Amino acid sequence: MGNNQNDLYDLEAGDILYDSIEGIFGVLCSRKLEFRYSKMRHDDYGEEVSHLAVWKIYWGPNDFSRYTESSLFKMIDSNRLTLFKP
């Protein structure tokens, strides 16, 4: 998926998601980098820095949920979620 997975779907605040199992729509509200971590690369010439991005999604009255960006990509890939750009 490349170095910046967000480029694959270009998720942005205001995008709409449809959950095909629950039958509900949600709106992406905000993206936040929750964790930053580094690990040694296999070639031992440095560290690789990774981030864990988390999206806040509004599903309905008083229903805000948080999902990792990678889990959203997987759910879009498997057709659990459908992404609509306004």
C-alpha positions in Angstrom: 0.0 0.0 0.0 3.0 2.3 0.0 4.5 4.4 2.7 1.4 6.6 3.2 -1.6 4.4 3.3 -3.9 7.4 3.5 -3.1 8.1 -0.1 -4.9 4.9 -1.1 -8.3 6.1 -0.2 -7.6 9.8 0.5 -9.7 9.8 3.7 -10.7 13.3 4.8 -12.9 14.8 7.5 -16.4 15.0 6.1 -16.2 11.8 4.1 -19.2 9.5 4.5 -19.0 5.8 5.3 -21.8 3.3 4.9 -21.7 0.1 7.1 -23.2 -2.7 5.0 -23.8 -5.0 7.9 -25.3 -2.5 10.4 -27.1 -0.5 7.6 -26.0 2.9 8.9 -24.0 5.9 7.7 -21.2 7.6 9.5 -19.1 10.7 9.0 -15.4 11.0 9.4 -14.8 13.8 11.9 -11.1 13.9 12.7 -7.8 12.1 12.3 -5.2 12.0 15.0 -1.8 10.4 15.3 -2.2 8.5 18.5 1.2 6.8 18.7 4.6 7.2 17.1 7.0 4.4 17.4 10.2 3.3 15.8 11.8 0.0 15.1 15.1 -1.1 13.7 15.1 -1.8 10.0 16.2 -5.2 8.8 19.3 -3.7 7.2 20.5 -2.4 10.6 21.3 1.0 9.1 18.7 3.0 11.0 15.2 3.1 12.4 11.9 3.1 10.7 9.3 5.4 12.2 5.7 4.4 12.1 2.5 6.1 13.2 -0.9 4.9 14.4 -3.6 7.1 13.0 -7.0 7.0 14.6 -10.2 8.4 13.1 -13.2 9.6 15.1 -16.5 8.7 13.3 -20.0 10.1 14.1 -22.5 7.3 13.5 -25.6 9.0 15.0 -26.9 10.8 18.1 -24.3 10.5 20.9 -22.5 7.8 19.0 -18.9 8.7 18.3 -16.5 5.8 17.7 -12.8 5.6 17.1 -11.2 3.3 14.5 -7.6 2.9 13.4 -6.9 4.0 9.9 -5.6 0.6 8.9 -8.9 -1.1 10.2 -10.9 1.3 8.0 -8.8 0.4 5.0 -9.4 -3.3 5.7 -13.2 -2.8 6.1 -13.3 -0.8 2.8 -11.3 -3.4 1.0 -13.6 -6.2 2.3 -16.8 -4.1 1.3 -17.9 -3.9 4.9 -17.7 -0.1 4.6 -18.3 1.9 1.5 -16.6 5.3 1.2 -18.5 8.3 -0.3 -16.8 11.6 -1.0 -19.1 14.6 -0.7 
